[in-house]
């Protein structure tokens, strides 16, 4: 069996295991949104599987990067959603569609991890560049999440959060998450050479599209635009990429 087929199959199997377990938990608690907690953990398991299969230093570096990102994000989502009902994004969706789509998405975005398992590092400087992009994304995501949590605890609470990173982007946490995916692609995909980079670039492209237009910013905007003060905030603030506020 070709090496690439083994790595692809093992990665898919890891995603299926996590999503199957999550589906069982979802049925017990009656909430599809538990998949958000499992998302990062599924990618972490794929990273570990790829690293164990290859044993390369770059694959184990990716395990560390994915673990730091996934454990923080999963813990944050779990704490934020505990005690709340179903996420409105999942209203009306079937469990089969949610977990099948999420499992397939985990496999798709793990392509840089698979590329690193199959190829040796061609450009070390790209690895360091990817680590820098990843670190910037994690920092941006962590700070913006902390600012949002502080805003929700404030009393009296302003109608719109328009300070800190949120004055430069309406969705700085999503922007930070996108940077994480581009960083992982640089470390695992492009650093392995032109062909691995080109074949795996679909991962960060798909995640950026997902974060902006599918389940992220655009979907949230539909609800937020009904909040008093938000249309004016949107008129002066970039939706995704951080930019100086418009006057």
BAFI-3210 file (N, C-alpha, C; in Angstrom, 3 decimals, decimal comma, padded with zeros to 6 digits):
// residues 247
n [1|2|3|4|5|6|7|8|9|10|11|12|13|14|15|16|17|18|19|20|21|22|23|24|25|26|27|28|29|30|31|32|33|34|35|36|37|38|39|40|41|42|43|44|45|46|47|48|49|50|51|52|53|54|55|56|57|58|59|60|61|62|63|64|65|66|67|68|69|70|71|72|73|74|75|76|77|78|79|80|81|82|83|84|85|86|87|88|89|90|91|92|93|94|95|96|97|98|99|100|101|102|103|104|105|106|107|108|109|110|111|112|113|114|115|116|117|118|119|120|121|122|123|124|125|126|127|128|129|130|131|132|133|134|135|136|137|138|139|140|141|142|143|144|145|146|147|148|149|150|151|152|153|154|155|156|157|158|159|160|161|162|163|164|165|166|167|168|169|170|171|172|173|174|175|176|177|178|179|180|181|182|183|184|185|186|187|188|189|190|191|192|193|194|195|196|197|198|199|200|201|202|203|204|205|206|207|208|209|210|211|212|213|214|215|216|217|218|219|220|221|222|223|224|225|226|227|228|229|230|231|232|233|234|235|236|237|238|239|240|241|242|243|244|245|246|247]
n.u [000,850|000,631|002,518|001,241|-001,428|-001,737|-001,253|-003,313|-005,536|-005,246|-005,427|-008,038|-009,386|-008,803|-010,190|-012,798|-013,131|-013,066|-015,260|-017,358|-017,422|-018,050|-020,583|-022,036|-021,876|-023,187|-025,801|-026,521|-026,472|-028,096|-027,328|-026,014|-023,926|-021,735|-019,872|-018,175|-016,364|-015,047|-013,793|-011,130|-009,793|-010,052|-008,440|-006,026|-005,644|-005,309|-002,912|-001,163|-001,314|-000,186|002,392|003,343|003,332|005,243|007,424|008,994|010,748|009,471|006,795|006,292|006,707|004,489|002,520|002,883|002,217|-000,451|-001,606|-001,315|-002,932|-005,417|-006,173|-006,440|-008,506|-010,614|-011,043|-011,824|-014,218|-015,759|-016,010|-017,324|-019,764|-020,946|-023,745|-025,496|-027,995|-028,702|-026,601|-027,544|-026,663|-026,780|-029,390|-032,087|-030,506|-029,433|-028,105|-026,543|-025,665|-024,145|-022,008|-020,829|-020,038|-018,307|-016,366|-015,299|-014,306|-012,291|-010,462|-009,818|-008,625|-006,432|-004,482|-001,914|-000,641|-000,527|001,098|003,533|004,137|004,743|006,802|010,139|011,615|012,036|012,632|013,862|013,582|011,004|009,561|010,091|008,941|006,279|005,785|005,909|003,714|001,671|001,941|001,311|-001,350|-002,540|-002,068|-003,578|-006,126|-006,462|-006,243|-008,381|-010,553|-010,375|-010,887|-013,510|-014,780|-014,394|-015,894|-018,477|-018,791|-018,895|-020,548|-022,409|-023,112|-021,814|-023,630|-022,279|-019,212|-016,471|-013,816|-010,224|-008,840|-011,163|-011,879|-010,557|-011,210|-014,207|-014,407|-012,078|-011,239|-011,862|-010,205|-007,691|-007,806|-007,801|-005,207|-003,783|-004,274|-003,039|-000,437|000,080|-000,064|002,165|004,236|003,840|003,033|004,003|006,693|007,613|008,100|007,459|005,419|004,062|003,205|001,485|-000,477|-001,591|-002,510|-005,168|-006,213|-005,777|-007,056|-009,683|-010,435|-010,303|-012,295|-014,431|-014,452|-015,016|-017,257|-019,028|-019,677|-018,818|-018,013|-019,861|-022,273|-022,744|-023,010|-025,564|-027,279|-026,112|-026,391|-028,890|-028,714|-028,833|-026,810|-024,918|-024,901|-023,777|-021,296|-020,321|-020,060|-017,798|-015,782|-013,532|-014,534|-013,149|-010,166|-007,829|-007,908|-007,203|-009,722|-012,439|-013,342]
n.v [-001,200|002,216|004,854|007,376|006,687|005,155|007,077|008,918|007,266|006,536|009,054|009,765|007,745|008,449|010,880|009,944|008,306|010,186|011,840|010,024|009,259|011,751|012,139|010,271|011,375|013,763|012,860|012,043|014,389|016,019|018,069|019,426|021,149|020,345|019,399|021,446|021,601|019,207|019,497|020,677|018,744|016,488|017,123|017,222|014,533|013,463|014,731|013,530|010,860|011,061|011,888|009,734|007,787|008,777|009,746|011,980|015,062|017,427|016,658|016,082|018,598|019,871|018,514|019,654|022,362|022,131|020,983|023,003|025,017|023,636|022,643|024,994|026,293|024,378|024,177|026,813|027,042|025,051|026,052|028,462|027,620|026,004|025,146|026,428|026,392|024,815|025,801|028,432|028,207|025,554|024,893|023,082|021,406|018,108|015,399|013,536|014,917|016,992|015,689|014,066|015,952|017,538|015,647|015,041|017,559|017,847|015,937|017,088|019,580|018,645|018,124|019,488|018,341|015,705|015,989|016,741|014,387|012,731|013,862|015,204|018,092|020,809|023,516|025,138|027,715|028,383|026,878|028,218|030,682|029,877|029,103|031,605|032,928|031,262|031,659|034,376|034,271|032,673|034,339|036,595|035,478|034,589|036,962|038,486|036,847|037,002|039,729|039,831|038,196|039,748|041,973|040,867|040,403|042,904|045,655|048,550|047,174|048,140|048,629|047,553|045,871|047,649|048,203|047,814|045,017|044,637|047,016|047,236|045,062|043,304|040,691|039,563|037,237|035,176|035,921|035,530|032,757|031,949|032,707|030,861|028,499|029,071|029,287|026,639|025,394|026,487|025,411|022,596|022,046|023,856|024,087|021,587|021,472|022,499|020,953|019,422|021,706|023,004|021,030|020,855|023,373|023,802|023,367|025,683|027,578|026,596|026,670|029,397|030,398|029,063|030,200|032,850|033,019|030,821|029,279|031,172|034,473|035,814|034,459|035,028|037,760|038,200|038,017|039,862|042,323|043,142|044,177|047,076|049,806|048,247|048,273|050,837|050,493|048,482|049,917|051,440|049,704|047,169|044,005|041,534|041,244|042,940|046,430|049,975|051,864|053,281|056,689]
n.w [000,000|-000,880|000,738|001,037|000,934|003,209|005,226|004,693|005,121|007,849|009,031|008,362|009,742|012,397|012,606|012,260|014,521|016,661|015,988|016,012|018,719|019,758|018,666|020,116|022,692|022,140|021,624|024,147|025,715|024,288|022,521|019,626|019,414|020,872|019,221|018,561|020,632|020,284|017,859|017,671|019,184|017,624|015,425|016,747|017,473|014,905|014,224|016,068|015,242|012,667|013,368|014,894|012,918|011,071|012,566|012,282|012,996|012,260|012,161|014,846|015,891|014,791|016,214|018,742|018,177|017,266|019,538|021,524|020,434|020,093|022,658|024,144|022,686|022,735|025,497|026,024|024,514|025,735|028,368|027,841|026,724|028,592|030,492|028,847|026,221|023,031|020,326|018,191|015,540|014,904|014,846|013,626|012,106|011,135|013,077|011,714|009,417|010,584|011,985|010,046|008,128|009,690|010,383|007,842|007,269|009,181|008,261|005,783|006,451|007,693|005,881|005,648|007,858|007,091|004,861|006,022|007,314|005,233|003,787|003,884|005,489|003,384|003,337|005,926|006,905|006,230|007,996|010,409|009,780|009,538|012,188|013,405|012,221|013,120|015,930|016,112|015,307|017,347|019,553|018,800|018,705|021,359|022,903|021,865|022,532|025,309|025,689|024,770|026,666|028,986|028,292|028,266|030,946|032,013|033,651|033,778|030,533|027,424|024,322|022,130|021,571|020,994|021,390|021,953|020,219|018,885|017,844|015,535|014,011|013,299|013,872|015,334|016,614|014,833|012,736|013,921|014,234|011,561|010,862|012,355|010,911|008,465|009,367|010,239|007,773|006,473|008,065|007,868|005,214|002,957|003,761|003,245|000,569|-002,893|-004,232|-002,109|-000,747|-002,597|-002,956|-000,441|000,211|000,011|002,486|004,414|002,809|002,575|005,282|005,835|004,141|005,314|007,890|007,313|005,493|005,821|008,455|010,208|010,431|008,567|009,042|011,741|011,569|010,569|012,744|014,509|013,234|013,886|016,352|018,417|017,487|016,240|013,336|012,835|014,024|012,360|010,027|010,389|010,983|010,002|008,659|008,867|008,308|010,288|010,413|010,540|012,238|010,376|009,867]
ca.u [000,000|001,444|002,598|000,252|-002,731|-001,733|-001,389|-004,663|-006,487|-005,113|-005,946|-009,498|-009,846|-008,728|-011,307|-014,043|-013,199|-013,434|-016,614|-018,305|-017,530|-018,745|-021,993|-022,627|-022,025|-024,220|-027,113|-026,818|-026,721|-029,102|-026,786|-025,071|-022,819|-020,561|-018,891|-017,206|-015,322|-014,311|-013,142|-009,696|-009,273|-009,967|-007,240|-004,879|-005,449|-004,742|-001,508|-000,419|-001,248|000,792|003,724|003,726|003,602|006,459|008,524|009,827|010,751|008,468|005,473|006,130|006,534|003,086|001,729|002,943|001,462|-001,881|-002,038|-001,445|-004,116|-006,644|-006,547|-006,947|-009,782|-011,640|-011,350|-012,562|-015,574|-016,459|-016,350|-018,282|-021,060|-021,475|-024,960|-026,333|-028,685|-028,135|-026,126|-028,496|-026,118|-027,095|-030,839|-032,663|-029,579|-029,475|-026,857|-025,735|-024,992|-023,165|-020,813|-020,177|-019,381|-017,190|-015,313|-014,665|-013,557|-011,074|-009,519|-009,384|-007,716|-005,228|-003,573|-000,534|-000,089|-000,214|002,235|004,742|004,431|005,191|007,939|011,113|011,609|012,856|013,043|013,736|013,136|009,546|009,064|010,111|007,931|004,986|005,642|005,627|002,325|000,841|001,981|000,535|-002,765|-002,957|-002,097|-004,714|-007,341|-006,540|-006,509|-009,730|-011,492|-010,338|-011,572|-014,943|-015,250|-014,442|-017,040|-019,707|-018,891|-018,969|-021,865|-023,304|-022,432|-022,120|-024,381|-021,374|-017,800|-015,736|-012,522|-009,181|-008,749|-012,489|-012,021|-009,872|-011,871|-015,444|-014,247|-010,634|-010,980|-011,870|-008,992|-006,602|-007,931|-007,356|-003,742|-003,298|-004,305|-001,990|000,830|000,240|000,222|003,556|005,113|003,698|002,823|004,959|008,063|007,971|008,387|006,414|004,279|003,259|002,574|000,366|-001,530|-002,210|-002,958|-006,624|-006,571|-006,014|-008,028|-011,013|-010,746|-010,565|-013,636|-015,366|-014,516|-015,574|-018,521|-019,916|-020,199|-018,194|-018,354|-021,070|-023,450|-022,953|-023,410|-027,017|-027,891|-025,549|-026,874|-030,159|-028,427|-028,681|-025,447|-023,995|-024,698|-022,826|-020,000|-019,900|-019,720|-016,477|-014,833|-013,307|-015,227|-012,290|-008,757|-007,695|-007,542|-007,565|-011,143|-012,804|-014,019]
ca.v [000,000|003,444|005,585|008,451|006,081|004,785|008,290|009,442|006,371|006,658|010,369|009,685|006,887|009,227|011,831|009,180|007,870|011,320|012,303|009,002|009,423|013,022|011,927|009,565|012,379|014,699|012,238|011,968|015,714|016,690|019,282|019,195|022,090|019,743|019,136|022,541|021,244|018,063|019,849|020,782|017,479|015,569|017,463|016,841|013,088|013,255|015,153|012,504|009,683|011,350|011,946|008,370|007,059|009,248|009,921|013,126|016,188|018,413|016,166|016,263|020,038|020,152|018,030|020,684|023,544|021,805|020,759|024,301|025,694|022,859|022,551|026,305|026,577|023,462|024,594|028,074|026,783|024,285|026,954|029,455|027,030|025,202|025,689|027,051|025,472|024,565|026,938|028,710|027,791|024,144|024,697|022,488|020,504|016,712|014,939|012,854|015,922|017,734|014,923|013,632|017,119|017,938|014,647|015,259|018,817|017,577|015,267|018,025|020,597|017,986|017,835|019,865|017,362|014,526|016,331|016,701|012,988|012,046|014,544|015,841|019,553|021,335|024,887|025,338|029,076|028,420|026,343|029,296|031,658|029,311|029,186|033,002|033,211|030,511|032,320|035,607|033,911|032,239|035,533|037,417|034,772|034,550|038,315|038,903|036,071|037,563|041,020|039,558|037,694|040,893|042,784|040,208|040,501|044,305|046,180|048,314|046,724|048,915|047,816|046,904|045,848|048,336|048,608|046,801|044,427|044,707|048,299|047,071|043,970|042,882|039,275|039,322|035,844|034,379|036,259|034,823|031,332|031,775|032,782|029,581|027,509|029,411|028,939|025,184|025,030|026,830|024,466|021,223|021,926|024,533|023,793|020,270|021,594|023,116|020,085|019,275|022,978|023,246|020,028|021,018|024,747|023,770|023,373|027,028|028,286|026,124|027,146|030,843|030,528|028,570|031,167|034,137|032,985|029,668|029,192|032,170|035,892|036,192|033,897|035,785|039,122|038,250|038,286|041,046|043,528|043,524|044,759|048,529|050,291|047,394|048,748|051,954|049,890|047,773|050,895|052,020|048,661|046,067|042,801|040,388|041,623|044,141|047,672|051,144|052,216|054,363|057,773]
ca.w [000,000|-000,915|002,009|001,113|001,196|004,625|006,046|004,475|005,782|009,301|009,406|008,277|010,835|013,635|012,594|012,433|015,920|017,517|015,670|016,471|020,170|020,002|018,333|021,257|023,752|021,695|021,808|025,579|026,287|023,478|021,905|018,535|019,508|021,517|018,165|018,547|021,589|019,751|016,588|017,860|019,698|016,488|014,661|017,572|017,316|013,571|014,287|016,797|014,370|011,611|013,960|015,247|011,673|010,400|013,506|011,902|013,927|011,842|012,550|016,291|016,091|014,488|017,352|019,767|017,750|017,248|020,919|022,208|019,889|020,277|024,065|024,550|022,044|023,245|026,862|025,967|024,023|026,760|029,473|027,362|026,390|029,702|031,088|027,825|025,334|021,712|019,556|017,098|014,244|014,644|014,889|012,421|011,436|011,571|013,676|010,695|008,580|011,371|012,325|008,810|007,539|010,548|010,239|006,542|007,351|009,946|007,368|004,750|006,971|008,208|004,772|005,957|008,793|006,290|004,007|006,844|007,619|004,015|003,168|004,769|005,396|002,284|003,670|007,371|007,202|006,107|009,263|011,403|009,379|009,905|013,644|013,738|011,821|014,067|017,232|015,996|015,268|018,685|020,399|018,383|019,101|022,817|023,412|021,476|023,354|026,659|025,644|024,641|027,957|029,901|027,867|028,696|032,411|032,426|034,004|032,641|029,329|026,216|023,355|021,178|021,920|019,927|021,912|021,803|018,889|018,270|017,153|014,252|013,287|013,948|014,235|015,473|017,001|013,606|011,994|014,576|013,919|010,178|010,872|012,870|009,834|007,498|009,995|010,180|006,380|006,199|008,762|007,399|003,777|002,081|004,181|002,710|-000,849|-003,700|-004,491|-000,890|-000,439|-003,512|-002,739|000,878|000,444|000,110|003,906|004,954|001,976|002,978|006,623|005,775|003,559|006,330|008,988|006,872|004,767|006,041|009,826|011,048|010,487|007,832|009,712|012,970|011,219|010,356|014,047|015,131|012,570|014,505|017,658|018,347|017,452|015,475|011,957|012,839|014,318|011,156|008,989|010,636|011,391|009,060|009,104|009,155|008,419|011,128|009,749|011,364|012,124|009,475|010,546]
c.u [000,884|001,406|001,507|-001,134|-002,838|-001,975|-002,796|-005,696|-006,439|-005,664|-007,476|-010,060|-009,836|-009,887|-012,629|-014,209|-013,669|-014,867|-017,676|-018,516|-018,297|-020,235|-022,721|-022,869|-023,141|-025,621|-027,508|-027,164|-027,747|-028,628|-025,779|-023,826|-021,615|-019,483|-017,840|-016,049|-014,435|-013,491|-011,619|-009,072|-009,135|-008,720|-005,978|-004,600|-004,856|-003,263|-000,651|-000,245|-000,195|002,216|004,225|004,091|004,944|007,661|009,399|009,702|009,684|007,066|005,243|006,053|005,086|002,169|001,712|002,121|-000,046|-002,400|-002,259|-002,685|-005,398|-007,094|-007,068|-008,336|-010,891|-012,034|-012,168|-014,008|-016,386|-016,913|-017,432|-019,673|-021,689|-022,671|-025,882|-026,993|-027,961|-027,703|-027,098|-027,990|-026,517|-028,593|-031,334|-031,741|-029,734|-028,105|-025,953|-024,973|-023,875|-021,884|-020,096|-019,403|-018,170|-016,042|-014,560|-013,814|-012,253|-010,033|-008,964|-008,349|-006,461|-004,223|-002,139|000,135|000,314|000,997|003,545|005,142|005,053|006,462|008,874|011,074|012,558|013,413|012,789|013,196|011,624|008,900|009,006|009,110|006,538|004,741|005,299|004,184|001,365|000,784|001,192|-000,955|-003,295|-003,058|-003,310|-006,026|-007,527|-006,901|-007,928|-010,787|-011,547|-011,060|-013,090|-015,519|-015,363|-015,624|-018,355|-019,898|-019,120|-020,404|-021,701|-022,515|-022,807|-022,849|-023,484|-019,959|-017,012|-014,406|-011,507|-009,088|-010,069|-012,764|-011,359|-010,498|-013,133|-015,374|-012,761|-010,299|-010,973|-010,629|-007,789|-006,621|-007,459|-005,834|-003,128|-003,231|-003,254|-000,612|001,099|000,549|001,669|004,507|005,052|003,603|003,933|006,402|008,543|008,279|007,211|005,198|003,451|002,532|001,361|-000,794|-002,264|-002,726|-004,476|-007,072|-006,782|-007,008|-009,451|-011,384|-011,032|-011,949|-014,689|-015,565|-015,180|-016,993|-019,486|-020,481|-019,660|-018,797|-019,680|-022,336|-023,769|-023,449|-024,921|-027,750|-027,409|-026,061|-028,208|-029,952|-028,247|-027,208|-024,509|-023,831|-023,706|-021,415|-019,445|-019,445|-018,315|-015,400|-014,743|-013,970|-014,264|-010,831|-008,641|-007,176|-007,885|-009,027|-011,360|-013,542|-015,443]
c.v [001,248|004,179|006,635|007,900|005,649|006,002|008,876|008,594|006,472|007,999|010,375|008,844|007,633|010,216|011,121|008,748|009,003|011,763|011,286|009,116|010,693|012,905|011,213|010,539|013,363|014,141|012,204|013,325|016,497|017,983|018,911|020,051|021,527|019,431|020,245|022,264|020,146|018,396|019,884|019,482|016,446|015,848|017,100|015,349|012,770|013,626|014,107|011,261|009,885|011,340|010,558|007,579|007,465|009,324|011,119|014,255|017,212|017,964|016,324|017,739|020,420|019,644|019,078|021,916|023,285|021,619|022,074|025,036|024,964|022,836|023,889|026,562|025,677|023,825|025,871|027,854|026,029|025,182|027,946|028,866|026,247|025,890|026,366|025,973|025,299|025,866|027,174|028,278|026,374|023,850|024,139|021,546|019,081|016,311|014,302|013,872|016,630|016,933|014,373|014,787|017,530|016,937|014,805|016,527|018,634|016,924|016,244|019,004|019,979|017,688|018,312|018,903|016,096|014,779|016,258|015,274|012,273|012,632|015,099|017,355|020,003|022,712|025,141|026,726|029,216|027,856|027,443|030,394|031,167|029,370|030,605|033,365|032,512|031,224|033,624|035,332|033,500|033,433|036,393|036,787|034,801|035,914|038,745|038,135|036,624|038,907|040,836|039,063|038,831|041,795|042,179|040,278|041,934|044,719|047,646|047,986|047,608|048,032|047,044|046,952|046,453|048,896|047,488|046,298|044,537|046,054|048,254|045,981|043,568|041,421|038,938|037,892|034,922|034,663|035,534|033,345|031,053|031,818|031,487|028,546|027,795|029,098|027,449|024,727|025,344|025,803|023,076|021,054|022,532|024,226|022,445|020,315|022,167|022,219|019,808|020,566|023,254|022,287|020,229|022,427|024,835|023,833|024,790|027,835|027,905|026,660|028,640|031,109|030,140|029,620|032,479|033,989|031,851|029,666|030,293|033,548|036,236|035,683|034,678|037,195|039,242|038,582|039,606|042,337|044,003|044,190|046,271|048,933|049,469|047,852|049,912|051,454|049,186|048,747|051,453|050,981|047,560|044,795|041,721|040,804|042,908|045,330|048,840|051,507|053,373|055,440|057,912]
c.w [000,000|000,424|002,131|001,422|002,656|005,515|005,911|005,200|007,289|009,791|009,389|009,425|012,166|013,725|012,849|013,888|016,818|017,250|016,080|017,977|020,517|019,696|019,471|022,407|023,399|021,914|023,282|026,173|025,482|022,843|020,837|018,674|020,257|020,483|018,109|019,516|021,015|018,511|016,721|018,337|018,582|015,668|015,440|017,454|015,951|013,569|014,981|015,928|013,284|012,167|014,337|013,994|011,077|011,328|013,217|012,921|013,563|012,235|014,051|016,660|015,843|015,592|018,456|019,425|017,792|018,672|021,655|021,745|020,270|021,731|024,580|024,000|022,591|024,669|026,897|025,545|025,066|027,901|029,060|027,183|027,532|030,334|030,117|026,959|024,007|021,043|018,395|015,731|013,879|014,665|013,557|011,677|011,974|012,101|012,629|009,851|009,334|011,554|011,100|008,187|008,371|010,455|008,934|006,562|008,119|009,042|006,326|005,279|007,582|007,105|005,040|006,935|008,051|005,394|004,782|007,179|006,432|003,421|004,227|004,542|004,292|002,623|005,155|007,700|007,087|007,378|010,316|011,058|009,770|011,398|014,077|013,395|012,782|015,415|017,214|015,989|016,625|019,622|020,083|018,862|020,616|023,398|023,083|022,264|024,772|026,708|025,534|025,965|028,976|029,577|028,362|030,208|032,885|032,717|034,440|031,377|028,146|025,200|022,400|021,731|020,766|020,421|021,716|020,374|018,138|017,631|015,777|013,392|014,040|014,397|014,376|015,890|015,776|012,759|012,596|014,268|012,489|010,100|011,389|011,748|008,770|008,073|009,947|008,760|006,025|006,815|008,146|005,907|002,956|002,464|003,653|001,221|-001,608|-003,876|-003,243|-000,519|-001,295|-003,251|-001,409|001,142|000,505|001,570|004,453|004,122|002,400|004,353|006,635|005,203|004,583|007,421|008,581|006,363|005,120|007,462|010,730|010,945|009,809|008,515|010,977|012,685|011,042|011,652|014,624|014,508|013,139|015,866|017,522|018,399|016,585|014,024|011,873|013,119|013,084|010,071|009,161|010,925|010,342|009,576|009,569|009,364|009,244|010,341|010,671|011,158|011,159|010,265|010,061]
res [x|x|x|x|x|x|x|x|x|x|x|x|x|x|x|x|x|x|x|x|x|x|x|x|x|x|x|x|x|x|x|x|x|x|x|x|x|x|x|x|x|x|x|x|x|x|x|x|x|x|x|x|x|x|x|x|x|x|x|x|x|x|x|x|x|x|x|x|x|x|x|x|x|x|x|x|x|x|x|x|x|x|x|x|x|x|x|x|x|x|x|x|x|x|x|x|x|x|x|x|x|x|x|x|x|x|x|x|x|x|x|x|x|x|x|x|x|x|x|x|x|x|x|x|x|x|x|x|x|x|x|x|x|x|x|x|x|x|x|x|x|x|x|x|x|x|x|x|x|x|x|x|x|x|x|x|x|x|x|x|x|x|x|x|x|x|x|x|x|x|x|x|x|x|x|x|x|x|x|x|x|x|x|x|x|x|x|x|x|x|x|x|x|x|x|x|x|x|x|x|x|x|x|x|x|x|x|x|x|x|x|x|x|x|x|x|x|x|x|x|x|x|x|x|x|x|x|x|x|x|x|x|x|x|x|x|x|x|x|x|x|x|x|x|x|x|x]
***
